[in-house]
Each structure stands twice: as C-alpha cells, then as structure tokens.
Amino acid sequence: MKLGLGSYAFRWSIGIKGLQPAQPMTAMEVLEIAHQHGLSLVQYADNLPLDRLTVEEHLALRARADSYGMALELGTQSFDAEELARYIPIGERIGSKILRVALDAEDALIPVPELAAQIRELLPDGKRAGLRFAIENHFNYPSPRMVELLDAVADDALGVCLDVANSICAGEWPMTTVKMLAPYTINLHLKDYEITPDPYGVGFRIHGTPLSEGRAEIEEILATLAHCPDDMSVILEHWLPQSDDMEATRQMEHVWLGRTVAAAKRLVPGKHQA
C-alpha cells in the first residue's frame, strides 16, 4: 500500500468555513510537507479545491510531484455531475488515478437508480482520462445504501473510498462499515479516534487522535483489506479539535501528522518512501 497525505490533515492551516488563517496553506505547500515526510502521494479534497487553480498551476503541481516520484489524487464533496465533469480533465492533467466523491445527506435524498444513472453517464469520460471514481462513505450516507448504489452501477471504474471512522455518524460501528465496504474498496482514508464519557455522565464525545493512539482497530482494518492491490493508496487524515488558540492548533496539525506518519509506516504494509 502507498501512504499519502490528505488535505484534511491541514483543515485549520488551509482554512475552513469562518476559520481562515492570514496565509492559507497552498496546494504546493501540502505537497512539500508530504514529500518531507517521505509519503508517496497527496490527495487534494474539497477543502483545497483544485478547480480554483489555473492550468499552469496544475501543471506546476504535477511537475513538482513528478520530480519527487510522487502521485497526486483529486477529490470533491457531494455528487454534482457538472462539477465532476469539470474535474475529470483536471484529474487527467495532474495524472490522478482516483476521483474521490464524498457522498452525504443530500446525496441520500437522490433515489439510488437516479444517482446510479448519473454516475454511469460520467464513467466513460473518467475512463478515457485514466480515472476511477471512488465514492467515500461520509457522515450521513449509510453503507448499505452505498452497496446498493455500487451494485446498481456495477462497473470496475466505480469503487469505494473507505473512511474508517466517518460512518459512526450514520449509526454504524467502524468495523461493520469496513467489512461491508471492503469488497468495493479502491482507496482508504486512515484516521484514529477516541470515545470519552462526559464527566457528568451525559453521553460521550468522539474526537480524533493521532494514528494508533485511539480506538481504531488498525490491524483488523488492514487485514480485512488484504485483498486490495499492493499499490492502493492509503490517505492519512486526522480529526484534530480546534482550540481557543488557532495558531497553536495549526502548529499542532504538524505534530499530529508526524505521529500519524510514524505509526502508519510501522503498521501499514508496503514500501512507503516516494
């Protein structure tokens, strides 16, 4: 498996919603950080949308990645046929093999046959660009519905970007999600989390940790995915909570990434140096 950096590992340094740093981290800076950690690729998600860059910037990004022997991957949030059609040539331009699409609550409102038909229409253009679509299990798109969608499309160019923790929000225990989606998985988002009880006994809180420091059953997850190709990308993310000091939070993203990368290189099989 090839270890990569997901842009959501730097959600606070890139900026999200109303929390914007004075100088947001750029796509090139994310690539440089991944290279410094000896990772094989970068996956740019919707928090760092590459459609806002120029063609020249796309080509410069790919040239830098090529010089490091690294790959680039592309991602969007929610299904939007027009946006995906716009992203396919960007994916081809940067040499991406994956176009990740995170399905969420609004996508769950679209009947499966209708969504399957829309996806099926885009697959030929994706194939010509050398892309496979990887739909990600997100917070409010249940895994059984994802399986129904995948089976309805029934095309090798469509698979799953498996996130090991997102579907907790959809009422699924992580290993239930992993086992259900493993047969369709072509891309992996690896993160860790902890569940802590409220000090007053009013429920509990799920929060992120660096990899191998929480509850995620990493070894069992990887064993369940042992059938996946050796070159499948494993994208490292984390759920670092914000603090009152956002500058300190942004610095902590680097600390957490260092701990996560060290754990991933120990736990994930494969040669991870780019």
Secondary structure as GFF3:
##gff-version 3
##sequence-region A 1 274
A	DSSP	beta_strand	2	6	.	.	.	ID=ss1
A	DSSP	three_ten_helix	7	10	.	.	.	ID=ss2
A	DSSP	alpha_helix	11	14	.	.	.	ID=ss3
A	DSSP	alpha_helix	27	36	.	.	.	ID=ss4
A	DSSP	beta_strand	41	44	.	.	.	ID=ss5
A	DSSP	three_ten_helix	50	52	.	.	.	ID=ss6
A	DSSP	alpha_helix	55	68	.	.	.	ID=ss7
A	DSSP	beta_strand	71	77	.	.	.	ID=ss8
A	DSSP	alpha_helix	81	94	.	.	.	ID=ss9
A	DSSP	beta_strand	98	103	.	.	.	ID=ss10
A	DSSP	alpha_helix	105	108	.	.	.	ID=ss11
A	DSSP	alpha_helix	112	128	.	.	.	ID=ss12
A	DSSP	beta_strand	132	137	.	.	.	ID=ss13
A	DSSP	alpha_helix	143	153	.	.	.	ID=ss14
A	DSSP	beta_strand	158	163	.	.	.	ID=ss15
A	DSSP	three_ten_helix	166	170	.	.	.	ID=ss16
A	DSSP	alpha_helix	174	181	.	.	.	ID=ss17
A	DSSP	three_ten_helix	182	184	.	.	.	ID=ss18
A	DSSP	beta_strand	185	190	.	.	.	ID=ss19
A	DSSP	beta_strand	192	197	.	.	.	ID=ss20
A	DSSP	beta_strand	204	209	.	.	.	ID=ss21
A	DSSP	alpha_helix	218	224	.	.	.	ID=ss22
A	DSSP	beta_strand	233	236	.	.	.	ID=ss23
A	DSSP	alpha_helix	246	267	.	.	.	ID=ss24
###
